[in-house]
Amino acid sequence: MYDVIVIGAGPAGLAAGLYASRARLKTLILEKEKAGGQIVITDDVENYPGSVENASGPSLIKRMKDQVDNFGAEFVLDTVQKVELEGKVKKVICKDNTYEGKTVIVATGATPRKIGCPGEAEFTGRGVSYCATCDANFFEDMEVYVVGGGDSAFEEAMYLSKFARKVTIVYRKGKDEARAAESIKEKAFKNPKLDYIWNATVTEVKGDGILTSIVLEDTNTHEKREIFADENDGTFGLFVFVGYIPKNELVEGILDMEKGYIVTDENMHTNIPGVFAAGDNRKKELRQVVTATADGAIAATQAEKYINEHFE
């Protein structure tokens, strides 16, 4: 039996694993794909305190994972299918194995929100993307459209401008209503490669094998117009940054939630004793690597406290 089972190996899960294993707790980290969570698809992590120059999401995660490995946490790639959290001993049922633990930290993160228009799914990976770092180089010297008006939309548009010859941000509201931080917008508005289409939504994505056009609808007049790829390029990129959906299906109906996010107190406790949540999947104001790692550290130290109080 494990002292701590961490579900998810993004920054929150890895920080929890680090703090738990350093405290000499028998720690298991479960991840279905690979370590990193969303930060792996982030090019620049300059807002992470003490981050080295030119640090990328993948390089930061590699250092975190190495740290966790050094302290002896067990890392298993497996898909969690079901959890039984009510008893004193918690059960995590995976595709390959069932694991038992004294405490569980749910650090399942969030996933990019989709536009939800016809053609989007069909052309994902064929022009439609949710990750600038992964796919920017496919659009070297081409045109790219970015959907969204928050920090990530503007930041990723600036990153894409290093590759594409022109980047157009499409936002459903007006210029003054874009939610991105002023400092980010200021930088973006000075970038000569960036252009903007305000008060518009993407209603359809079209193509023949690859993306060749998008249909935009004016949110005021409801007029539609189709934008086609440059003949010489044959395609263009559509990058979507319209927020995230918490990945909490596993604990739906088990843990208290609000709008899909797990509700915790400031010490990461959920409504079930011995079960904690950390990272982007819990209800909170700021979702950043720095807040995820803080959540993970708190959850692990609280798990240790819980074990000391409830187990001999």
C-alpha positions, 0 to 999 in steps of 0.5 A: 500500500502507498502512502500517497497516490498522485493522479496526474503528472503535470506541475501540480502532480510532480510537485506533490510527488516531490514533497511527498517522496522527500518526506519519505512517504511511499509515493506513486504518481500515475499518468496516462500519457507523459509527464508535463500536463499543459506546460509541455505545450508552452514555449516560454515560461519566463513568468516562473520564478527563477526560471533559467534563460530561454526555459521552455515548458518541456525543459522545466518539466524534465527538471521537475521529473528528474527531481522527483525521480531522485527522491524515489517516487514511483512513476507509472504510465497507466490509465485510471478508470475508476476511484474508490475514495470513501474508505480509509484505504483508497483504491485507484483502479487502472487499466493494468492494475489496481493501487491502494493508498492511504491518501490520494491527490487528484492533479488531473489538470485541464484540457483546451476548450474547442470552438465547437464548430463543424469541421474543427475535429476533422481538421485537427492536426491538419491545420487546426491546432491548440498548441503553438509550440507543437505546430508553429514550424509547420506554418513557416512563412504562411498565414495563421489565424488565432482564436481568442482574446485572453493572455494565452491567445495574445502570447501564442500569437506573438510566438507564432509571429516568429514563424508565420508571415502574418498572424490574425487574432479573431475575437468575438468581442471588440478591441477594448474587451479583449481580456489579455493583460494590458502589458501583453496587449501593448506588446502585441499591438506593436508587433508588425506581423499581427493583425486583428478581426474583432467582433467575429467568431469562427462558425465553420472550418473547411478543406479537402484533406487539409484546412483551406478556408474558415467561415467567420460570422460578425457577432453584431450583424451576423453577416458571414464571410469565408477566408481562403488560404493563399493559392501559393500556400494551399493551407493556413493555420487555425490556432484555438486558445479559448480557455480550458475544461477541467479533467475531472470526469473521474471524480464527478459525483464523488467530490464536490465541484463547481462548474466542473472544478473541484472545490477545496479549502486553502489547504487542498482538502476536498469533501472526502478526508484523505483526498486532496486536489491540486492544480488547474482542475480545482476551483481557483482564480489563477491557473499558472505553473507557479500556482499548480506547484504551490497546490501540489506542495500544500496537498502533499504536506497535508497528506503527510499530516493526515497520515500521521493523524489517522495511521499508526 
